[in-house]
């Protein structure tokens, strides 16, 4: 472990290349313009070079930088098309890919964690080539000693220090994120990730979380969670489940495939808290696959939100009041839950007007989650010229809702990447405690033409 300080210096140097590299490419672009090259071509080349550099640095570093890349990838659907198009392929790569560890390092870790005779004592077969690699570990396909195909998840050595170092460095250059991916504020993203890192590094905790989800969804017709067979401090062995990556559906799926994928994804998002009393808190597409028999396989349970009573009943109640147009009652309920502080004065009708566009998925039996819709929401909440914009500055996010909010925000981002049409209203009303939606004929559709 004597090379850890050197590796830390190397990682910091690589992260430093992000803002420095952007500055260098900007200078290159100026030179090209002075040389007479058309501005449009220079801009396109600059964006492509930036995207390549972002993936190269974040991908090589794995750890916290990779986590940030994955978080950014979820919300690319909210950004204007002309801004995000050059980065989309790069961000998609960050959802489920990273350079692998050397084979000898893999063998060393397995010997340390499973014993020196790990290959013959634990497995009938073991593939030295990783099947997947992500932010804090990589996965190898193997055959367990009882003949079952398994996934062997191996944590990268030194990843705990690397994660915190990466996130600390990235938070320091967060204001330069406009040079990485314009329009994204990495500050809140890195702060949230730093809070969750200790849990994600604990494979014993992850195994317990996964066992809880596996029990809750055992025999479920649409969702499957692989069983845990064994775990140690840095190795987790689970059932292997074949399937098509959700990122592939996002990239090349047909309309029918998109509808099916979005329907399954939303079903898991809304039913997990009630069935498992846990909320899967890592919604990026790399954690999901579509199985050959049409189910959604879910992976990576390092980050969860413990909800012993399921989702808060207030969520369903507030949604129902908003859909009924009962502005004063909705405002009072939001204030009781801490979304509006005692000292804040707010007009109920203006608050309902501000929130109404977010209710679009619940105002019809079928709704298509799309990038255009998400961009319209982003514009709605970020445009100071909007008369209701000031309302957003008065709202508060209570601690009990912080992770729920992040997961739902990320989940909606993924749904809009998928671009499928789903019966979201029925799914949400059936599982949200306290929900009592008005009939579609009764529902206030006064904001129907906003988007």
Backbone torsions as a table, in degrees:
resi	resn	phi	psi	omega
1	UNK	NA	10.5	-176.5
2	UNK	-68.8	-14.5	-178.2
3	UNK	-91.7	5.3	-178.2
4	UNK	-60.5	-46.0	178.2
5	UNK	-58.9	-40.0	179.1
6	UNK	-64.5	-42.2	178.8
7	UNK	-64.6	-35.7	178.0
8	UNK	-63.5	-41.7	177.2
9	UNK	-62.9	-42.2	-179.6
10	UNK	-62.3	-43.7	-179.2
11	UNK	-64.1	-44.7	179.1
12	UNK	-61.0	-40.2	179.5
13	UNK	-63.8	-40.3	179.4
14	UNK	-64.9	-43.5	178.2
15	UNK	-62.1	-36.1	179.5
16	UNK	-63.5	-23.8	-179.8
17	UNK	-69.6	-16.1	-178.7
18	UNK	-65.2	-61.4	177.5
19	UNK	-67.1	-37.2	179.6
20	UNK	-64.4	-41.5	179.6
21	UNK	-63.6	-38.8	178.4
22	UNK	-64.2	-41.4	178.0
23	UNK	-61.3	-42.4	178.8
24	UNK	-63.3	-41.4	-179.8
25	UNK	-68.4	-34.3	176.9
26	UNK	-63.3	-42.4	177.2
27	UNK	-62.1	-41.0	177.0
28	UNK	-59.0	-42.3	-178.4
29	UNK	-64.5	-41.4	177.8
30	UNK	-59.7	-43.4	178.7
31	UNK	-60.1	-42.1	179.1
32	UNK	-64.2	-38.9	179.7
33	UNK	-66.6	-42.2	177.7
34	UNK	-60.0	-34.4	179.5
35	UNK	-76.3	-2.1	174.9
36	UNK	98.9	4.7	-179.6
37	UNK	-72.4	139.2	-178.0
38	UNK	-56.9	142.2	-176.6
39	UNK	-59.6	-39.9	-177.5
40	UNK	-61.9	-43.6	-179.4
41	UNK	-67.3	-39.9	178.8
42	UNK	-62.8	-43.8	-179.3
43	UNK	-62.5	-42.4	179.6
44	UNK	-63.2	-43.2	179.7
45	UNK	-66.3	-38.6	179.3
46	UNK	-62.4	-43.8	179.5
47	UNK	-64.9	-42.3	-179.3
48	UNK	-64.1	-42.6	179.6
49	UNK	-65.2	-39.5	178.3
50	UNK	-63.2	-45.9	179.4
51	UNK	-59.4	-44.7	179.3
52	UNK	-61.2	-41.6	-178.1
53	UNK	-67.7	-42.4	178.9
54	UNK	-57.5	-48.9	-178.6
55	UNK	-64.7	-41.7	-177.8
56	UNK	-60.5	-46.8	-177.0
57	UNK	-72.8	-51.5	-178.2
58	UNK	-64.2	-38.8	179.9
59	UNK	-65.6	-43.5	-179.2
60	UNK	-66.1	-34.5	-175.8
61	UNK	-77.4	-20.3	-173.2
62	UNK	51.5	-138.7	171.3
63	UNK	46.8	-145.2	-174.9
64	UNK	-63.1	-36.7	179.2
65	UNK	-62.4	-40.5	177.8
66	UNK	-65.1	-39.0	177.9
67	UNK	-60.6	-42.7	178.4
68	UNK	-62.1	-43.2	178.2
69	UNK	-59.2	-41.0	178.6
70	UNK	-65.6	-41.9	178.8
71	UNK	-63.0	-41.4	177.6
72	UNK	-63.2	-37.0	-175.7
73	UNK	-64.0	-31.3	-178.1
74	UNK	-65.4	-38.5	-172.6
75	UNK	-98.0	11.8	178.8
76	UNK	-61.6	-24.6	-177.8
77	UNK	-65.8	-19.4	-177.8
78	UNK	-83.4	-13.4	-174.7
79	UNK	-89.8	152.8	179.0
80	UNK	-56.7	143.1	-174.6
81	UNK	-59.0	-42.1	-177.5
82	UNK	-66.8	-21.9	-179.6
83	UNK	-85.8	-39.8	-169.7
84	UNK	-96.6	-19.6	-175.0
85	UNK	-51.1	-45.5	-178.8
86	UNK	-65.6	-18.6	-175.6
87	UNK	-100.7	-11.4	-169.9
88	UNK	-60.0	-46.9	-178.6
89	UNK	-63.2	-39.9	178.6
90	UNK	-62.9	-45.6	-179.0
91	UNK	-66.7	-35.6	177.6
92	UNK	-62.0	-39.7	177.5
93	UNK	-59.1	-36.9	-177.3
94	UNK	-70.4	-11.8	-178.5
95	UNK	-74.4	-29.2	-176.4
96	UNK	-153.5	31.9	-179.7
97	UNK	-145.7	144.6	173.7
98	UNK	-161.4	153.4	179.0
99	UNK	-60.2	139.7	-174.4
100	UNK	-82.0	163.9	172.3
101	UNK	-76.1	153.6	173.1
102	UNK	-62.7	148.4	-177.2
103	UNK	-58.5	-41.7	-178.4
104	UNK	-62.9	-33.1	177.1
105	UNK	-68.7	-40.5	177.0
106	UNK	-58.6	-46.8	-178.8
107	UNK	-63.4	-38.9	179.4
108	UNK	-63.1	-44.7	179.7
109	UNK	-64.1	-44.0	-179.5
110	UNK	-63.9	-37.5	177.6
111	UNK	-65.7	-40.5	178.9
112	UNK	-66.1	-38.3	-172.5
113	UNK	-91.0	-34.1	-174.6
114	UNK	-114.2	-2.0	-179.8
115	UNK	104.0	156.0	-175.3
116	UNK	-63.3	-25.1	178.9
117	UNK	-99.5	32.6	-173.9
118	UNK	-55.4	-40.7	-174.2
119	UNK	-65.3	-42.7	-177.3
120	UNK	-89.3	-29.7	-176.9
121	UNK	-81.1	-30.5	-174.7
122	UNK	-106.0	-31.8	-171.0
123	UNK	-125.7	149.3	168.1
124	UNK	-86.1	-32.4	177.2
125	UNK	-145.8	150.9	175.8
126	UNK	-147.4	124.8	-179.3
127	UNK	-89.7	117.7	-178.9
128	UNK	-69.6	-20.9	178.3
129	UNK	-84.8	124.8	-178.1
130	UNK	-65.1	141.7	176.7
131	UNK	-84.9	-23.8	179.2
132	UNK	-159.0	150.6	177.4
133	UNK	-141.5	135.3	-176.5
134	UNK	-138.6	-146.3	-166.0
135	UNK	-76.5	-40.9	-175.8
136	UNK	-120.6	-0.9	179.5
137	UNK	-169.2	171.3	176.9
138	UNK	-128.3	160.1	-173.1
139	UNK	-117.0	134.3	175.4
140	UNK	-116.8	143.0	175.5
141	UNK	-87.8	139.9	-178.3
142	UNK	-151.7	173.2	173.0
143	UNK	-115.9	118.7	-178.7
144	UNK	-67.9	166.3	-174.8
145	UNK	-63.2	-19.1	177.4
146	UNK	-94.3	6.2	176.7
147	UNK	96.2	-6.3	179.6
148	UNK	-79.3	140.4	172.1
149	UNK	-71.6	135.3	-175.9
150	UNK	-134.0	160.4	171.8
151	UNK	-106.4	126.9	-179.3
152	UNK	-109.4	107.5	-177.6
153	UNK	-94.4	122.6	-173.7
154	UNK	-119.3	123.4	-178.2
155	UNK	-77.4	137.1	178.8
156	UNK	-62.4	140.2	177.3
157	UNK	-66.5	139.4	178.4
158	UNK	69.4	15.2	-172.2
159	UNK	-70.0	-29.5	-177.9
160	UNK	-61.0	-49.8	178.7
161	UNK	-65.9	-37.6	-179.1
162	UNK	-64.0	-41.2	-179.9
163	UNK	-59.0	-52.7	-176.6
164	UNK	-66.2	-37.3	177.9
165	UNK	-63.4	-46.7	179.9
166	UNK	-58.3	-49.9	-175.0
167	UNK	-66.8	-37.5	176.6
168	UNK	-62.7	-46.2	179.4
169	UNK	-63.4	-42.9	-178.1
170	UNK	-66.8	-36.9	179.0
171	UNK	-64.5	-30.6	179.8
172	UNK	-70.8	-26.8	180.0
173	UNK	-108.9	18.8	-176.5
174	UNK	-57.4	-35.4	-178.3
175	UNK	-67.4	-14.8	177.1
176	UNK	-90.7	5.0	-175.5
177	UNK	-62.0	-23.3	177.3
178	UNK	-59.0	-26.2	177.0
179	UNK	-79.6	-18.5	178.5
180	UNK	-88.2	-61.1	177.2
181	UNK	-139.1	104.2	-173.3
182	UNK	-56.2	139.0	175.2
183	UNK	91.0	-3.9	-179.1
184	UNK	-105.3	131.1	175.3
185	UNK	-98.5	109.3	-176.4
186	UNK	-79.9	-12.3	-177.8
187	UNK	-56.3	-59.0	179.0
188	UNK	-61.7	-33.7	179.8
189	UNK	-63.6	-48.2	-178.7
190	UNK	-68.1	-35.6	179.0
191	UNK	-62.1	-44.8	179.6
192	UNK	-65.2	-43.5	-179.0
193	UNK	-63.2	-38.8	180.0
194	UNK	-62.1	-34.2	179.9
195	UNK	-69.2	-26.7	-174.1
196	UNK	-98.9	-5.8	-170.3
197	UNK	-63.1	-40.8	-176.2
198	UNK	-61.7	-36.1	178.7
199	UNK	-69.7	-41.8	-176.8
200	UNK	-67.4	-23.9	-179.8
201	UNK	-84.7	-10.0	-176.5
202	UNK	-92.1	97.8	-178.3
203	UNK	-69.5	-26.4	174.4
204	UNK	-64.8	-43.9	177.8
205	UNK	-66.1	-42.1	178.4
206	UNK	-60.9	-40.6	179.2
207	UNK	-61.8	-42.0	178.8
208	UNK	-64.3	-43.0	178.0
209	UNK	-60.2	-46.2	-177.2
210	UNK	-65.4	-38.7	177.2
211	UNK	-61.5	-38.4	178.5
212	UNK	-64.9	-44.2	178.1
213	UNK	-66.4	-40.7	-179.3
214	UNK	-62.0	-42.1	177.3
215	UNK	-64.0	-43.7	-176.3
216	UNK	-64.0	-35.2	-175.6
217	UNK	-104.8	10.4	179.3
218	UNK	-62.7	127.0	-179.2
219	UNK	80.2	4.4	-179.8
220	UNK	-67.5	138.0	-176.8
221	UNK	-71.2	-19.7	-172.4
222	UNK	-122.0	-19.5	-174.3
223	UNK	-124.0	138.5	176.3
224	UNK	-133.6	135.1	177.0
225	UNK	-121.6	124.0	-177.7
226	UNK	-64.5	142.0	177.2
227	UNK	-73.5	152.5	175.7
228	UNK	-92.0	128.6	179.4
229	UNK	-100.6	-36.0	-178.7
230	UNK	-162.3	155.7	174.7
231	UNK	-154.0	153.3	172.3
232	UNK	-137.5	-169.3	-176.9
233	UNK	-59.3	-37.0	-174.3
234	UNK	-128.3	9.4	179.3
235	UNK	-134.6	135.9	178.5
236	UNK	-131.5	124.0	-178.4
237	UNK	-111.7	121.9	-179.1
238	UNK	-133.0	167.7	175.6
239	UNK	-59.3	144.6	174.9
240	UNK	-88.6	132.3	177.2
241	UNK	-127.2	119.6	177.6
242	UNK	-73.7	152.5	176.8
243	UNK	173.7	168.0	178.4
244	UNK	-91.3	125.2	-179.0
245	UNK	-58.1	139.9	177.2
246	UNK	-59.7	-32.0	178.1
247	UNK	-62.1	-29.0	177.5
248	UNK	-71.1	-38.6	174.7
249	UNK	-61.9	-42.5	179.4
250	UNK	-61.0	-38.8	-175.6
251	UNK	-80.0	-42.0	-169.2
252	UNK	-134.3	7.0	-174.4
253	UNK	-65.7	147.0	173.0
254	UNK	-74.7	165.4	177.3
255	UNK	-54.4	-41.6	179.7
256	UNK	-65.6	-41.9	178.5
257	UNK	-65.2	-36.9	178.5
258	UNK	-66.3	-42.8	178.6
259	UNK	-60.6	-46.3	-178.8
260	UNK	-63.5	-44.5	-178.1
261	UNK	-64.9	-43.4	-179.9
262	UNK	-64.5	-39.5	179.7
263	UNK	-62.4	-45.1	179.9
264	UNK	-67.5	-42.9	-178.7
265	UNK	-61.3	-46.4	179.5
266	UNK	-64.8	-38.7	179.6
267	UNK	-60.5	-44.0	178.6
268	UNK	-65.8	-41.1	-177.9
269	UNK	-59.1	-41.6	-173.8
270	UNK	-91.5	-23.5	-176.8
271	UNK	-94.0	-22.2	-178.0
272	UNK	-53.5	-49.9	-178.2
273	UNK	-59.3	-37.5	-179.3
274	UNK	-73.8	-38.5	-177.1
275	UNK	-81.2	-44.2	-174.9
276	UNK	-100.9	-10.1	-173.0
277	UNK	59.0	26.5	177.4
278	UNK	-139.8	150.8	175.0
279	UNK	-113.4	118.6	175.9
280	UNK	-64.0	120.1	-167.4
281	UNK	-107.3	19.7	178.2
282	UNK	-131.3	83.2	-168.2
283	UNK	-81.7	4.6	-172.8
284	UNK	-69.4	151.7	-170.3
285	UNK	-59.6	-22.7	180.0
286	UNK	-63.3	-13.2	-178.9
287	UNK	-95.5	11.2	-175.3
288	UNK	-137.3	141.9	174.8
289	UNK	-138.9	148.4	175.9
290	UNK	-95.7	118.7	-175.8
291	UNK	-78.5	160.4	179.5
292	UNK	-59.2	-27.3	179.7
293	UNK	-91.3	13.0	171.2
294	UNK	87.4	15.8	177.3
295	UNK	-100.0	166.8	175.6
296	UNK	-101.9	117.7	175.4
297	UNK	-91.6	134.0	-174.9
298	UNK	-117.8	135.9	-176.9
299	UNK	-129.5	170.9	170.6
300	UNK	65.3	91.2	-176.4
301	UNK	-113.8	29.5	178.6
302	UNK	-68.2	-35.3	-179.3
303	UNK	-111.8	116.0	175.9
304	UNK	-137.0	162.0	171.7
305	UNK	-112.1	122.5	-178.3
306	UNK	-80.0	121.0	-178.0
307	UNK	-127.4	79.5	-175.1
308	UNK	-58.2	-24.9	178.5
309	UNK	-108.2	14.6	-176.0
310	UNK	76.2	-165.0	178.3
311	UNK	-65.1	146.2	179.7
312	UNK	-61.0	130.9	178.4
313	UNK	-55.5	-27.8	-178.5
314	UNK	-59.2	-29.4	-178.7
315	UNK	-61.6	-47.9	178.7
316	UNK	-66.3	-38.2	-179.6
317	UNK	-65.0	-44.9	-179.1
318	UNK	-65.0	-42.9	177.7
319	UNK	-60.8	-42.6	-178.8
320	UNK	-63.6	-44.6	179.0
321	UNK	-62.7	-41.1	179.6
322	UNK	-64.6	-43.2	179.7
323	UNK	-64.9	-30.6	178.1
324	UNK	-80.5	-7.7	-179.0
325	UNK	76.3	19.1	-178.5
326	UNK	-88.6	80.4	-169.3
327	UNK	-64.1	-44.9	-176.3
328	UNK	-66.7	-43.1	179.2
329	UNK	-65.6	-40.2	177.6
330	UNK	-61.5	-44.9	-179.0
331	UNK	-62.8	-42.5	179.5
332	UNK	-62.3	-40.5	-179.8
333	UNK	-68.1	-39.7	176.6
334	UNK	-62.6	-38.1	179.2
335	UNK	-67.3	-40.2	178.6
336	UNK	-61.5	-35.1	-178.1
337	UNK	-84.0	-5.4	177.6
338	UNK	94.3	6.5	178.0
339	UNK	-74.9	-20.1	175.3
340	UNK	-127.5	121.3	-177.7
341	UNK	-71.0	156.2	-177.2
342	UNK	-54.0	-39.7	-173.0
343	UNK	-81.3	-5.8	-174.5
344	UNK	-92.1	129.9	174.7
345	UNK	-98.4	133.5	-176.6
346	UNK	-147.2	139.7	179.8
347	UNK	-81.8	120.1	-176.4
348	UNK	-58.0	-41.8	-179.2
349	UNK	-66.6	-39.5	178.4
350	UNK	-67.8	-36.3	177.4
351	UNK	-64.5	-43.4	178.3
352	UNK	-63.1	-39.9	177.7
353	UNK	-61.9	-40.4	178.9
354	UNK	-65.1	-40.3	-174.8
355	UNK	-84.3	-20.5	-172.8
356	UNK	-55.1	-42.1	179.8
357	UNK	-59.1	-26.7	179.5
358	UNK	-71.9	-15.0	-177.0
359	UNK	-88.5	-0.2	-175.9
360	UNK	-51.4	-41.1	-179.8
361	UNK	-63.7	-15.7	-177.1
362	UNK	-104.4	1.0	-176.4
363	UNK	-95.8	2.9	177.0
364	UNK	-148.6	160.3	-178.0
365	UNK	-65.7	-35.4	179.3
366	UNK	-122.8	141.5	178.3
367	UNK	-140.6	138.4	177.2
368	UNK	-100.1	114.4	174.5
369	UNK	-78.7	122.3	-175.2
370	UNK	-137.9	160.3	175.5
371	UNK	-62.6	-38.4	179.9
372	UNK	-60.4	-43.5	179.9
373	UNK	-63.5	-44.5	-178.8
374	UNK	-65.9	-38.2	177.2
375	UNK	-63.9	-37.4	179.6
376	UNK	-65.0	-37.6	176.1
377	UNK	-65.4	-42.8	179.5
378	UNK	-59.5	-42.9	177.9
379	UNK	-64.8	-40.4	-178.2
380	UNK	-59.3	-43.4	-174.5
381	UNK	-87.8	-15.1	-175.5
382	UNK	-109.0	1.4	-176.9
383	UNK	-96.8	107.4	-179.2
384	UNK	-64.6	-15.1	178.1
385	UNK	-76.3	-17.1	178.1
386	UNK	-68.4	126.4	-178.1
387	UNK	-56.6	-27.8	-178.4
388	UNK	-91.2	0.9	-174.6
389	UNK	-58.0	-40.0	-176.4
390	UNK	-61.9	-24.6	-179.6
391	UNK	-61.3	-40.8	-178.6
392	UNK	-61.1	-30.3	-179.6
393	UNK	-74.1	-12.8	-178.0
394	UNK	-95.2	-9.7	-176.5
395	UNK	-85.4	150.8	-178.5
396	UNK	-122.0	150.5	176.1
397	UNK	-110.0	106.6	-178.7
398	UNK	-62.7	148.6	-178.9
399	UNK	-54.8	-37.1	-178.1
400	UNK	-65.6	-19.4	-177.1
401	UNK	-104.8	-1.5	-172.3
402	UNK	-59.3	-52.9	-177.1
403	UNK	-72.9	-35.3	175.4
404	UNK	-58.3	-44.2	179.7
405	UNK	-61.9	-45.5	-178.8
406	UNK	-63.8	-42.0	-179.2
407	UNK	-65.7	-43.0	-180.0
408	UNK	-67.7	-38.6	176.9
409	UNK	-62.2	-46.5	177.4
410	UNK	-64.1	-40.6	179.7
411	UNK	-62.6	-40.7	177.3
412	UNK	-65.8	-38.1	176.1
413	UNK	-59.5	-42.6	179.1
414	UNK	-67.8	-42.3	178.0
415	UNK	-58.1	-38.1	179.6
416	UNK	-74.2	-26.1	171.0
417	UNK	-68.7	-42.0	179.1
418	UNK	-63.3	-44.4	177.2
419	UNK	74.5	33.6	-178.5
420	UNK	-97.4	162.9	176.2
421	UNK	-102.8	127.7	-174.5
422	UNK	-136.0	160.2	173.8
423	UNK	-88.5	65.5	-172.9
424	UNK	-65.7	-37.5	-177.9
425	UNK	-58.3	-49.2	-177.8
426	UNK	-63.7	-42.9	-178.6
427	UNK	-62.6	-45.5	-175.1
428	UNK	-70.5	-43.4	-179.5
429	UNK	-64.0	-34.4	-175.5
430	UNK	-72.3	-22.5	-175.4
431	UNK	-116.5	-15.4	-179.3
432	UNK	-79.9	117.8	176.6
433	UNK	-63.0	139.2	179.0
434	UNK	86.3	-4.0	-177.6
435	UNK	-77.9	132.2	175.7
436	UNK	-146.9	74.6	-174.0
437	UNK	-70.6	146.6	172.8
438	UNK	-69.7	160.5	175.0
439	UNK	-63.3	160.4	-178.4
440	UNK	-61.6	-29.7	178.0
441	UNK	-70.3	-32.4	-178.5
442	UNK	-80.6	-29.6	-170.6
443	UNK	-58.1	138.4	178.5
444	UNK	-72.5	114.4	179.8
445	UNK	-110.9	33.0	-175.3
446	UNK	-65.8	-21.5	-178.6
447	UNK	-100.6	16.4	-172.7
448	UNK	-58.4	-32.9	-174.7
449	UNK	-93.8	5.9	-177.8
450	UNK	-65.0	-31.8	-174.8
451	UNK	-127.1	NA	NA
